[in-house]
């Protein structure tokens, strides 16, 4: 009997992806918390200058931008899924984007449907959109002040990388 691996490669990759998503997609309780390096007088003067306007942290702005990018990528995937041969292969990616937006406490609103002529054009659009999203998530993870937010964004970028590797190839 030939030596057979106890766990197949696909099972290991899917298990790893599920573990990353499950452990990395927390709610980031410290998102928006004042970093310890700020002095009390700096935060007091900021809040005193505009008492009616809430003070937005850099992480909150980063989350808003990330939600916009996720929603845009979601729009491309949903539009591509309107083509019958792509419904099943793109379903997990649409669910992942939807879940990522939920974790960031955003809404899936305002996305625009790109014009996709056929399966090839749809796959090219999805590949391009996902690569842009991946780069944006990596950048956001490096700019996050909160460790929990950085970990969450890095997990999301890893998720996008995994999905990119499983997408049907785009014709050149």
Secondary structure by P-SEA (a helix, b strand, c coil): ccccccccaaaaaaaaaaaaaaaacccccccccccccccaaaaaaaaaaccccccccaaaaaaaaaaaaaaaaaaaaaaaaccccccccaaaaaaaaaaaaaaaccccccccccccccaaaaaaaaaaaaaaaaaaaaaaaaacccaaaaaaaaaaaaaaaaaaaacccccc
